Amino acid sequence: MTMYANEIEALLRAQFPNAEITVDGEDGMHMGATVVDESFRGMSRIQQQRAVYAALKGKMDGPDGELHALQLRTRAPE
Amino acid sequence: MSDIQAQIKETVESHDVVLFMKGSKLMPQCGFSSRVAGILGGLSVEYTDVNCLANDAIRQGIKDFSDWPTIPQLYVKGEFVGGCDIITEMTLSGELDQLFDKHGIGYDKSAAEQIRAQNG
């Protein structure tokens, strides 16, 4: 089963309701997501990306392994 | 702590730079692993590679160890630094240079600057 942009965006939107979110990629396996959210301010990159992975609840190469790779770009708003 | 977690802990604490990857440094078997191995190779960093495809226990164990769902994973002086995206960003921003300087890890400074110049 592949995971498409709207599913990823829905999961991210649920976790980051006020964030600026863009998801790209078509094949459902190699996708990209940019999340710009105030909650990231002061967080290290690892902490920011862990929060994003947590929002995707085990869809990331987990037992059901839908998403082989998600390219992440996270930051707080300038 | 399970023996696999202890084994991983021992590995990252007994080598300065460790890359848990899919494939090996000579034969990476995934684009993301290949990119990080390429960066480390390009910077002439000496590192230990661990092929997660050769051992399922390590492949899952490393994700539990760092609470990070993907491979590759880079460790410097026992500390998880990041995956492909973060290492790429840190290379371009110069933070990887600073990390290596801080820990006294040898690398080719001019090669790092060249990478930044090319990706200006």
Backbone of each chain as ProteinMPNN parsed JSONL, in Angstrom:
{"seq_chain_A": "MTMYANEIEALLRAQFPNAEITVDGEDGMHMGATVVDESFRGMSRIQQQRAVYAALKGKMDGPDGELHALQLRTRAPE", "coords_chain_A": {"N_chain_A": [[0.876, -1.177, 0.0], [0.649, 2.192, -0.808], [1.449, 5.486, 0.356], [-0.229, 8.372, 0.087], [0.117, 11.892, -0.844], [-2.019, 13.377, 0.261], [-2.771, 11.868, 2.451], [-0.517, 11.918, 4.052], [-0.377, 14.634, 4.521], [-2.735, 15.007, 5.952], [-2.264, 13.586, 8.313], [-0.11, 15.069, 9.295], [-1.27, 17.574, 9.516], [-3.084, 17.134, 11.536], [-1.438, 16.929, 13.712], [0.008, 19.258, 13.65], [-1.693, 21.807, 13.644], [-1.525, 24.59, 13.002], [0.51, 24.833, 11.262], [2.623, 25.526, 8.379], [2.373, 23.517, 5.735], [3.8, 21.506, 3.259], [3.581, 18.907, 0.943], [5.338, 16.678, -1.101], [5.957, 14.614, -4.04], [5.116, 11.661, -5.834], [5.073, 8.91, -5.951], [4.372, 7.651, -3.672], [6.099, 6.232, -2.153], [8.62, 7.359, -2.04], [8.669, 10.194, -0.646], [8.259, 13.739, 0.085], [8.325, 16.227, 2.647], [7.58, 19.442, 3.867], [7.61, 21.196, 6.823], [6.629, 23.945, 8.562], [6.602, 25.363, 11.557], [5.546, 27.02, 14.54], [5.964, 25.643, 16.875], [8.376, 24.455, 16.58], [10.33, 26.212, 17.227], [13.424, 26.803, 18.752], [13.888, 24.138, 19.024], [16.036, 21.313, 18.397], [17.196, 20.073, 15.171], [16.859, 17.306, 15.132], [14.97, 16.906, 17.147], [12.811, 18.288, 16.052], [12.33, 16.776, 13.742], [11.784, 14.308, 14.847], [9.347, 14.85, 16.032], [7.784, 15.156, 13.795], [7.96, 12.608, 12.644], [6.695, 11.22, 14.651], [4.14, 12.104, 14.311], [3.425, 10.707, 12.122], [2.923, 8.262, 12.942], [4.138, 5.447, 12.915], [4.019, 4.853, 10.218], [6.287, 5.018, 8.894], [8.437, 3.175, 7.445], [7.846, 1.277, 9.225], [6.28, -1.628, 10.84], [4.196, -1.901, 8.938], [5.345, -0.459, 7.022], [4.798, 1.488, 4.941], [5.884, 3.903, 3.96], [8.826, 4.242, 2.388], [10.733, 6.195, 2.313], [10.936, 9.417, 3.576], [11.544, 12.593, 2.772], [12.567, 15.157, 4.792], [11.956, 18.532, 5.65], [12.249, 20.792, 8.062], [11.362, 23.623, 10.043], [11.246, 26.542, 12.212], [9.011, 29.334, 11.801], [10.41, 32.169, 10.031]], "CA_chain_A": [[0.0, 0.0, 0.0], [1.481, 3.411, -0.807], [0.819, 6.51, 1.201], [-0.175, 9.524, -0.818], [0.368, 13.224, -0.265], [-3.118, 13.874, 1.112], [-2.77, 11.124, 3.724], [0.597, 12.443, 4.864], [-0.734, 15.988, 4.957], [-3.787, 14.91, 6.978], [-1.624, 13.172, 9.571], [0.703, 16.192, 9.791], [-2.183, 18.67, 9.905], [-3.697, 16.79, 12.833], [-0.433, 17.145, 14.767], [0.491, 20.657, 13.576], [-2.841, 22.486, 13.036], [-1.275, 25.939, 12.47], [1.78, 24.846, 10.516], [2.644, 25.619, 6.921], [2.768, 22.142, 5.366], [3.722, 21.144, 1.847], [4.014, 17.506, 0.75], [5.554, 16.436, -2.532], [6.26, 13.214, -4.359], [3.907, 11.018, -6.373], [5.031, 7.431, -6.006], [3.854, 7.107, -2.42], [7.157, 5.544, -1.388], [9.68, 8.361, -1.818], [7.906, 11.438, -0.562], [8.945, 14.828, 0.788], [7.392, 17.108, 3.379], [8.149, 20.619, 4.538], [6.708, 21.628, 7.906], [7.122, 25.176, 9.208], [5.664, 25.517, 12.677], [6.046, 27.777, 15.691], [6.361, 24.715, 17.951], [9.759, 23.996, 16.359], [11.298, 27.236, 17.659], [14.281, 26.388, 19.873], [14.11, 22.682, 18.988], [17.102, 20.89, 17.475], [16.635, 19.43, 13.972], [16.437, 15.941, 15.467], [13.699, 16.981, 17.892], [11.763, 18.688, 15.108], [11.973, 15.666, 12.839], [11.147, 13.243, 15.661], [7.939, 15.236, 16.215], [7.093, 14.882, 12.525], [7.845, 11.146, 12.506], [5.681, 10.751, 15.624], [2.825, 12.418, 13.738], [3.121, 9.748, 11.05], [2.5, 7.055, 13.668], [4.551, 4.113, 12.494], [3.883, 4.599, 8.77], [7.606, 5.298, 8.351], [9.328, 2.021, 7.488], [7.48, 0.488, 10.428], [5.816, -2.973, 10.47], [3.465, -1.904, 7.667], [6.372, 0.044, 6.107], [4.332, 2.118, 3.693], [6.759, 4.931, 3.408], [10.228, 3.831, 2.466], [11.596, 7.336, 2.617], [10.264, 10.717, 3.577], [12.545, 13.661, 2.878], [11.948, 16.147, 5.679], [12.522, 19.878, 5.815], [11.45, 21.377, 9.147], [11.95, 24.809, 10.694], [10.279, 27.491, 12.791], [8.839, 30.469, 10.884], [11.454, 33.211, 10.222]], "C_chain_A": [[0.922, 1.239, 0.0], [0.707, 4.483, -0.035], [0.896, 7.815, 0.418], [-0.147, 10.849, -0.087], [-0.763, 13.634, 0.675], [-3.163, 13.133, 2.453], [-1.683, 11.668, 4.648], [0.206, 13.811, 5.412], [-1.778, 15.933, 6.073], [-3.18, 14.54, 8.336], [-0.82, 14.326, 10.171], [-0.2, 17.324, 10.269], [-2.806, 18.398, 11.268], [-2.724, 17.119, 13.974], [-0.008, 18.613, 14.821], [-0.59, 21.521, 12.912], [-2.517, 23.846, 12.439], [-0.053, 26.002, 11.572], [1.546, 25.102, 9.041], [3.183, 24.26, 6.467], [2.712, 21.991, 3.851], [4.272, 19.719, 1.703], [4.224, 17.305, -0.743], [5.94, 14.973, -2.751], [4.984, 12.532, -4.831], [3.883, 9.526, -6.111], [4.575, 6.833, -4.673], [4.89, 6.359, -1.612], [8.287, 6.518, -1.063], [9.009, 9.717, -1.818], [8.746, 12.499, 0.153], [7.916, 15.662, 1.525], [8.168, 18.259, 3.991], [7.142, 21.059, 5.588], [7.351, 22.832, 8.593], [6.149, 25.478, 10.333], [6.331, 26.201, 13.867], [6.575, 26.827, 16.778], [7.808, 24.247, 17.783], [10.785, 24.995, 16.898], [12.087, 26.733, 18.866], [14.547, 24.898, 19.893], [15.285, 22.361, 18.072], [16.427, 20.222, 16.272], [16.102, 18.041, 14.332], [15.1, 15.975, 16.198], [12.554, 17.356, 16.963], [11.331, 17.476, 14.27], [11.358, 14.504, 13.608], [9.666, 13.557, 15.842], [7.157, 14.917, 14.94], [6.916, 13.375, 12.348], [6.779, 10.607, 13.451], [4.282, 10.982, 15.057], [2.436, 11.377, 12.689], [2.891, 8.355, 11.617], [2.881, 5.744, 12.99], [4.344, 3.832, 11.022], [5.25, 4.671, 8.107], [8.46, 4.038, 8.47], [9.05, 1.159, 8.713], [6.977, -0.884, 9.982], [5.031, -2.945, 9.158], [4.303, -1.187, 6.59], [5.865, 0.703, 4.84], [5.403, 3.005, 3.09], [8.202, 4.446, 3.495], [11.079, 5.023, 2.882], [10.776, 8.611, 2.559], [11.331, 11.772, 3.78], [11.92, 14.786, 3.698], [12.704, 17.459, 5.676], [11.663, 20.552, 6.877], [12.141, 22.639, 9.651], [10.843, 25.616, 11.349], [10.133, 28.63, 11.778], [9.942, 31.509, 11.131], [10.95, 34.34, 11.128]], "O_chain_A": [[1.885, 1.284, 0.766], [-0.501, 4.387, 0.183], [1.989, 8.299, 0.126], [-0.359, 10.919, 1.123], [-0.514, 14.171, 1.754], [-3.55, 13.709, 3.47], [-1.891, 11.852, 5.847], [0.419, 14.116, 6.586], [-1.719, 16.713, 7.024], [-3.538, 15.109, 9.368], [-0.836, 14.544, 11.383], [0.065, 17.954, 11.293], [-3.027, 19.317, 12.057], [-3.137, 17.533, 15.057], [0.295, 19.145, 15.889], [-0.437, 21.926, 11.759], [-3.154, 24.244, 11.464], [0.375, 27.083, 11.166], [0.444, 24.926, 8.521], [4.318, 23.901, 6.781], [1.698, 22.309, 3.229], [5.307, 19.383, 2.279], [3.391, 17.71, -1.555], [6.206, 14.219, -1.815], [3.903, 12.787, -4.301], [2.811, 8.924, -6.051], [4.413, 5.617, -4.571], [4.603, 5.899, -0.507], [8.838, 6.507, 0.037], [8.805, 10.317, -2.873], [9.788, 12.205, 0.739], [6.774, 15.789, 1.085], [9.251, 18.085, 4.55], [5.968, 21.271, 5.286], [8.457, 22.75, 9.127], [4.992, 25.814, 10.081], [7.508, 25.99, 14.156], [7.51, 27.161, 17.505], [8.402, 23.709, 18.718], [11.967, 24.671, 17.014], [11.513, 26.298, 19.864], [15.352, 24.43, 20.698], [15.508, 23.056, 17.08], [15.254, 19.853, 16.33], [15.022, 17.651, 13.888], [14.206, 15.179, 15.911], [11.456, 16.809, 17.069], [10.143, 17.195, 14.113], [10.503, 13.793, 13.078], [8.826, 12.658, 15.81], [6.013, 14.465, 14.998], [5.846, 12.917, 11.947], [6.052, 9.671, 13.118], [3.365, 10.191, 15.276], [1.253, 11.191, 12.403], [2.689, 7.394, 10.876], [2.003, 5.01, 12.537], [4.476, 2.684, 10.598], [5.376, 4.421, 6.909], [9.135, 3.845, 9.481], [9.912, 0.411, 9.173], [7.226, -1.274, 8.842], [5.172, -3.855, 8.342], [4.011, -1.292, 5.399], [6.439, 0.502, 3.769], [5.775, 2.893, 1.922], [8.727, 4.264, 4.594], [12.008, 4.901, 3.68], [10.022, 8.845, 1.615], [11.953, 11.839, 4.841], [10.865, 15.308, 3.339], [13.934, 17.487, 5.697], [10.493, 20.851, 6.638], [13.37, 22.709, 9.679], [9.659, 25.408, 11.082], [11.042, 28.864, 10.981], [10.365, 31.718, 12.268], [11.685, 35.292, 11.395]]}, "seq_chain_B": "MSDIQAQIKETVESHDVVLFMKGSKLMPQCGFSSRVAGILGGLSVEYTDVNCLANDAIRQGIKDFSDWPTIPQLYVKGEFVGGCDIITEMTLSGELDQLFDKHGIGYDKSAAEQIRAQNG", "coords_chain_B": {"N_chain_B": [[18.31, -3.753, 29.442], [18.278, -4.932, 26.162], [20.302, -7.521, 24.565], [20.905, -6.775, 21.978], [20.609, -4.042, 22.024], [22.608, -3.421, 23.814], [24.787, -4.224, 22.367], [24.713, -2.43, 20.238], [25.085, -0.043, 21.617], [27.653, -0.44, 22.611], [29.057, -0.501, 20.222], [28.695, 2.135, 19.168], [29.914, 3.575, 21.122], [32.494, 2.781, 21.125], [33.712, 3.515, 18.823], [34.743, 6.385, 17.018], [33.303, 7.559, 14.852], [30.359, 6.354, 13.502], [28.458, 4.785, 11.031], [25.336, 3.644, 10.572], [23.958, 1.84, 8.099], [22.306, 1.045, 4.923], [23.639, -1.511, 3.258], [27.165, -1.341, 2.44], [30.049, 0.803, 3.079], [31.58, 0.605, 0.802], [29.802, -0.531, -0.911], [27.061, 0.826, -1.042], [23.542, 0.322, -0.592], [21.306, 1.833, -0.896], [19.815, 4.9, -1.751], [19.817, 7.021, 0.108], [21.548, 6.137, 2.134], [23.789, 5.925, 0.595], [24.257, 8.563, -0.06], [25.036, 9.745, 2.422], [27.266, 8.196, 3.031], [28.778, 8.991, 0.902], [29.208, 11.701, 1.481], [30.748, 11.502, 3.84], [32.908, 10.081, 2.808], [33.773, 11.897, 0.866], [34.7, 13.898, 2.507], [36.833, 12.707, 3.56], [36.585, 11.343, 6.005], [37.338, 9.124, 8.606], [35.512, 6.249, 9.252], [33.307, 3.857, 10.853], [31.375, 1.436, 9.278], [28.13, 0.011, 9.494], [26.305, -2.605, 8.327], [22.999, -2.622, 7.982], [21.328, -4.199, 6.536], [22.328, -6.649, 6.625], [21.694, -7.729, 9.0], [18.888, -8.254, 10.669], [18.133, -7.854, 13.306], [19.734, -5.758, 14.136], [18.879, -3.881, 12.314], [16.252, -3.29, 13.137], [16.765, -2.805, 15.786], [18.419, -0.528, 15.877], [16.689, 1.488, 15.297], [15.052, 1.532, 17.484], [16.928, 2.134, 19.396], [17.671, 4.776, 18.872], [15.299, 6.007, 18.715], [14.364, 6.657, 16.16], [13.01, 6.434, 12.997], [14.241, 5.705, 10.579], [16.848, 4.572, 8.325], [19.809, 5.76, 6.79], [21.764, 6.154, 9.829], [23.745, 8.409, 11.594], [26.406, 8.413, 13.907], [28.381, 10.218, 16.181], [31.015, 10.106, 18.333], [29.47, 8.509, 20.022], [27.058, 9.765, 19.988], [23.835, 10.318, 18.592], [23.561, 11.824, 15.509], [22.077, 12.322, 13.191], [19.88, 11.648, 10.31], [19.849, 11.164, 6.726], [18.815, 13.633, 5.636], [19.362, 15.522, 7.67], [22.138, 15.317, 7.932], [22.922, 16.145, 5.445], [21.982, 18.823, 5.445], [23.526, 19.812, 7.58], [26.053, 19.573, 6.527], [26.017, 21.428, 4.475], [25.534, 23.734, 5.928], [27.723, 23.977, 7.491], [27.717, 23.066, 10.028], [28.426, 20.434, 10.432], [31.15, 20.438, 10.097], [31.812, 21.94, 12.387], [31.0, 20.196, 14.38], [32.732, 18.042, 14.0], [35.158, 19.388, 14.452], [34.822, 20.046, 17.134], [34.947, 17.574, 18.357], [37.392, 16.718, 17.65], [37.696, 15.235, 15.324], [39.161, 13.992, 12.41], [39.02, 15.569, 9.198], [38.559, 16.596, 5.76], [38.91, 19.811, 5.345], [38.973, 21.601, 3.187], [37.641, 20.212, 1.242], [35.101, 20.171, 2.292], [34.468, 22.861, 2.164], [34.453, 23.145, -0.556], [32.256, 21.599, -1.304], [30.23, 23.136, -0.214], [30.558, 25.445, -1.721], [29.878, 24.526, -4.242], [27.249, 24.011, -3.864], [26.066, 26.411, -3.424]], "CA_chain_B": [[18.663, -3.44, 28.048], [18.443, -6.203, 25.428], [21.708, -7.647, 24.139], [21.141, -6.036, 20.736], [20.793, -2.631, 22.401], [23.932, -3.321, 24.441], [25.763, -4.369, 21.271], [24.72, -1.15, 19.502], [25.689, 0.962, 22.516], [29.099, -0.71, 22.65], [29.61, -0.115, 18.914], [28.756, 3.6, 18.978], [30.788, 4.192, 22.136], [33.903, 2.375, 20.984], [34.237, 4.064, 17.573], [34.436, 7.819, 16.977], [32.244, 7.854, 13.869], [29.708, 5.106, 13.07], [27.302, 4.992, 10.147], [24.441, 2.496, 10.375], [23.499, 2.111, 6.735], [21.867, -0.099, 4.121], [24.785, -1.815, 2.413], [28.428, -1.011, 3.108], [30.602, 2.049, 2.521], [32.063, 0.334, -0.554], [28.645, -0.891, -1.759], [25.793, 1.25, -0.448], [22.409, -0.28, -1.318], [20.119, 2.695, -0.794], [20.247, 6.251, -2.124], [20.074, 7.891, 1.267], [22.784, 5.654, 2.758], [24.881, 6.226, -0.323], [24.585, 9.992, 0.023], [25.805, 10.043, 3.655], [28.59, 7.572, 2.862], [29.484, 9.848, -0.057], [29.656, 12.916, 2.184], [31.858, 11.137, 4.736], [34.044, 9.747, 1.949], [34.234, 13.146, 0.252], [35.407, 14.684, 3.525], [37.928, 11.842, 4.056], [36.39, 11.027, 7.43], [37.454, 7.698, 8.917], [34.323, 5.849, 10.011], [32.915, 2.445, 10.877], [30.035, 1.239, 8.695], [27.398, -1.18, 9.966], [25.315, -2.901, 7.279], [21.744, -3.044, 8.637], [20.627, -5.195, 5.716], [22.913, -7.961, 6.905], [21.29, -8.179, 10.343], [17.557, -7.69, 10.955], [18.044, -7.429, 14.721], [20.331, -4.407, 14.202], [18.042, -2.992, 11.499], [15.153, -2.79, 13.985], [17.338, -2.357, 17.068], [18.976, 0.831, 15.802], [15.565, 2.442, 15.286], [14.61, 1.65, 18.877], [18.032, 2.736, 20.162], [17.722, 6.239, 18.7], [13.92, 6.51, 18.541], [14.395, 7.311, 14.839], [12.454, 5.325, 12.213], [14.842, 5.394, 9.274], [18.287, 4.332, 8.154], [20.985, 5.674, 7.624], [21.893, 6.925, 11.072], [25.157, 8.713, 11.857], [26.776, 8.619, 15.308], [29.722, 10.767, 16.407], [31.347, 9.999, 19.765], [28.374, 7.878, 20.749], [25.824, 10.58, 19.967], [23.106, 10.275, 17.317], [23.634, 13.139, 14.874], [20.912, 12.484, 12.309], [19.775, 10.827, 9.108], [20.381, 11.754, 5.481], [18.434, 15.047, 5.481], [20.046, 16.37, 8.648], [23.579, 15.348, 7.64], [23.089, 17.0, 4.254], [21.829, 20.219, 5.875], [24.656, 20.198, 8.434], [27.236, 19.726, 5.667], [25.886, 22.692, 3.742], [25.542, 24.896, 6.834], [29.016, 24.04, 8.192], [27.588, 22.53, 11.399], [29.132, 19.148, 10.524], [32.558, 20.817, 10.349], [31.951, 22.352, 13.8], [30.874, 18.998, 15.225], [33.999, 17.295, 13.897], [36.193, 20.171, 15.151], [34.577, 19.958, 18.59], [35.333, 16.243, 18.854], [38.742, 16.383, 17.183], [37.61, 14.201, 14.277], [39.851, 14.467, 11.205], [38.255, 15.616, 7.941], [39.187, 17.468, 4.767], [38.186, 21.093, 5.446], [38.819, 22.256, 1.867], [36.593, 19.468, 0.517], [33.815, 20.631, 2.848], [34.198, 24.193, 1.607], [34.145, 22.979, -1.978], [30.869, 21.122, -1.385], [29.353, 24.299, 0.033], [30.66, 26.366, -2.866], [29.138, 23.956, -5.387], [25.807, 23.997, -3.577], [25.942, 27.765, -2.913]], "C_chain_B": [[18.94, -4.765, 27.333], [19.886, -6.305, 24.925], [21.955, -6.887, 22.836], [21.368, -4.552, 21.054], [22.183, -2.437, 23.017], [25.012, -3.376, 23.365], [25.874, -3.056, 20.491], [25.421, -0.077, 20.335], [27.213, 0.809, 22.532], [29.74, -0.242, 21.335], [29.754, 1.402, 18.806], [29.694, 4.26, 19.988], [32.255, 3.818, 21.947], [34.497, 2.816, 19.645], [33.834, 5.534, 17.474], [33.247, 8.122, 16.076], [31.676, 6.526, 13.371], [28.515, 5.444, 12.18], [26.53, 3.677, 10.018], [23.745, 2.745, 9.037], [22.941, 0.851, 6.094], [22.959, -0.359, 3.106], [26.051, -1.479, 3.178], [28.992, 0.239, 2.455], [31.105, 1.82, 1.091], [30.91, 0.02, -1.489], [27.345, -0.498, -1.069], [24.626, 0.68, -1.258], [21.142, 0.532, -1.129], [20.618, 4.105, -1.031], [20.62, 7.118, -0.946], [21.361, 7.456, 1.966], [23.98, 6.038, 1.893], [25.275, 7.693, -0.229], [25.416, 10.301, 1.26], [27.206, 9.431, 3.556], [29.429, 8.422, 1.91], [30.018, 11.11, 0.595], [30.868, 12.586, 3.062], [33.106, 10.799, 3.924], [34.653, 10.998, 1.348], [35.037, 13.992, 1.216], [36.563, 13.889, 4.135], [37.812, 11.579, 5.555], [36.551, 9.518, 7.617], [36.22, 7.286, 9.714], [34.08, 4.349, 9.897], [31.534, 2.333, 10.252], [29.425, -0.062, 9.232], [26.27, -1.43, 8.97], [24.037, -3.457, 7.914], [20.974, -4.065, 7.806], [21.122, -6.606, 6.027], [22.411, -8.519, 8.235], [19.98, -7.506, 10.74], [17.447, -7.173, 12.384], [18.616, -6.017, 14.857], [19.441, -3.428, 13.45], [16.88, -2.433, 12.325], [15.715, -2.17, 15.266], [17.832, -0.927, 17.015], [17.855, 1.871, 15.834], [15.021, 2.619, 16.705], [15.647, 2.43, 19.689], [17.967, 4.262, 20.089], [16.327, 6.857, 18.667], [13.825, 7.308, 17.233], [14.053, 6.228, 13.829], [13.204, 4.952, 10.942], [16.341, 5.139, 9.393], [18.667, 5.043, 6.879], [20.881, 6.499, 8.904], [23.378, 7.124, 11.354], [25.35, 8.986, 13.351], [28.198, 9.175, 15.373], [29.96, 10.781, 17.909], [30.128, 9.521, 20.563], [27.057, 8.617, 20.697], [25.156, 10.501, 18.599], [23.072, 11.675, 16.739], [22.448, 13.358, 13.945], [20.917, 11.495, 11.161], [20.244, 11.622, 7.901], [20.055, 13.239, 5.373], [19.269, 15.936, 6.398], [21.538, 16.46, 8.319], [23.843, 16.226, 6.413], [23.005, 18.476, 4.652], [23.045, 20.683, 6.674], [25.936, 20.373, 7.617], [27.197, 21.082, 4.989], [25.971, 23.903, 4.663], [26.894, 25.033, 7.548], [28.937, 23.471, 9.604], [28.322, 21.206, 11.553], [30.623, 19.409, 10.78], [32.741, 21.121, 11.843], [31.909, 21.134, 14.731], [32.18, 18.203, 15.204], [35.119, 18.047, 14.618], [36.07, 19.961, 16.665], [35.088, 18.631, 19.15], [36.712, 15.81, 18.358], [38.738, 15.258, 16.154], [38.252, 14.752, 12.996], [38.932, 14.479, 9.996], [38.926, 16.627, 7.023], [38.391, 18.775, 4.694], [37.959, 21.7, 4.055], [37.748, 21.53, 1.059], [35.213, 19.924, 0.998], [33.46, 21.988, 2.239], [33.822, 24.106, 0.128], [32.694, 22.521, -2.168], [29.914, 22.299, -1.195], [29.368, 25.252, -1.154], [29.821, 25.84, -4.034], [27.629, 24.009, -5.156], [25.337, 25.356, -3.066], [24.559, 28.349, -2.75]], "O_chain_B": [[19.712, -5.6, 27.806], [20.602, -5.306, 24.865], [23.063, -6.407, 22.597], [22.205, -3.893, 20.437], [22.847, -1.428, 22.778], [26.018, -2.671, 23.44], [26.968, -2.623, 20.131], [26.237, 0.691, 19.826], [27.955, 1.79, 22.475], [30.826, 0.338, 21.336], [30.804, 1.902, 18.402], [30.204, 5.355, 19.753], [33.147, 4.442, 22.522], [35.659, 2.524, 19.36], [32.704, 5.889, 17.81], [32.316, 8.831, 16.459], [32.415, 5.675, 12.876], [27.676, 6.275, 12.529], [27.021, 2.716, 9.425], [23.036, 3.736, 8.868], [23.072, -0.252, 6.625], [23.191, 0.448, 2.206], [26.034, -1.345, 4.402], [28.499, 0.691, 1.422], [31.063, 2.731, 0.263], [30.993, 0.257, -2.694], [26.611, -1.353, -0.573], [24.719, 0.569, -2.481], [20.036, -0.005, -1.193], [21.701, 4.475, -0.579], [21.605, 7.855, -0.984], [22.175, 8.297, 2.349], [25.036, 6.424, 2.396], [26.454, 8.039, -0.305], [26.398, 11.039, 1.173], [28.197, 10.051, 3.94], [30.639, 8.556, 2.088], [31.133, 11.544, 0.308], [31.878, 13.289, 3.037], [34.218, 11.175, 4.294], [35.873, 11.158, 1.315], [35.944, 14.718, 0.81], [37.194, 14.329, 5.096], [38.807, 11.591, 6.28], [35.969, 8.73, 6.871], [35.909, 7.898, 10.736], [34.57, 3.677, 8.99], [30.617, 3.053, 10.645], [30.104, -1.075, 9.396], [25.392, -0.588, 8.786], [23.996, -4.614, 8.331], [20.069, -4.724, 8.317], [20.457, -7.603, 5.746], [22.684, -9.676, 8.557], [19.963, -6.329, 11.102], [16.762, -6.185, 12.647], [18.075, -5.183, 15.585], [19.261, -2.288, 13.878], [16.56, -1.249, 12.229], [15.215, -1.16, 15.762], [17.69, -0.184, 17.986], [18.038, 2.984, 16.328], [14.587, 3.707, 17.084], [15.312, 3.258, 20.537], [18.175, 4.955, 21.084], [16.184, 8.078, 18.599], [13.308, 8.424, 17.182], [14.725, 5.197, 13.791], [12.842, 3.977, 10.284], [16.985, 5.442, 10.398], [17.906, 4.953, 5.916], [20.047, 7.395, 9.04], [24.164, 6.176, 11.357], [24.561, 9.696, 13.973], [29.104, 8.672, 14.708], [29.201, 11.39, 18.664], [29.807, 10.055, 21.624], [26.061, 8.178, 21.272], [25.823, 10.604, 17.57], [22.61, 12.611, 17.392], [21.875, 14.447, 13.91], [21.794, 10.641, 11.038], [20.946, 12.624, 8.036], [20.937, 14.034, 5.048], [19.811, 16.958, 5.976], [22.136, 17.532, 8.409], [24.839, 16.946, 6.346], [23.845, 19.282, 4.252], [23.539, 21.794, 6.481], [26.792, 21.194, 7.947], [28.199, 21.795, 4.931], [26.42, 24.972, 4.249], [27.182, 26.073, 8.139], [29.946, 23.394, 10.304], [28.789, 20.871, 12.642], [31.268, 18.711, 11.561], [33.678, 20.64, 12.48], [32.652, 21.04, 15.709], [32.668, 17.754, 16.24], [35.934, 17.437, 15.311], [37.054, 19.734, 17.369], [35.594, 18.57, 20.27], [37.149, 14.686, 18.609], [39.652, 14.434, 16.114], [37.919, 15.853, 12.556], [38.164, 13.543, 9.776], [39.762, 17.417, 7.461], [37.336, 18.836, 4.063], [36.89, 22.244, 3.777], [37.028, 22.154, 0.279], [34.279, 20.047, 0.206], [32.317, 22.234, 1.851], [33.0, 24.873, -0.372], [31.996, 22.988, -3.068], [28.926, 22.44, -1.915], [28.335, 25.796, -1.544], [29.145, 26.604, -4.722], [26.838, 24.045, -6.099], [24.331, 25.447, -2.362], [24.418, 29.493, -2.32]]}, "name": "protein", "num_of_chains": 2, "seq": "MTMYANEIEALLRAQFPNAEITVDGEDGMHMGATVVDESFRGMSRIQQQRAVYAALKGKMDGPDGELHALQLRTRAPEMSDIQAQIKETVESHDVVLFMKGSKLMPQCGFSSRVAGILGGLSVEYTDVNCLANDAIRQGIKDFSDWPTIPQLYVKGEFVGGCDIITEMTLSGELDQLFDKHGIGYDKSAAEQIRAQNG"}
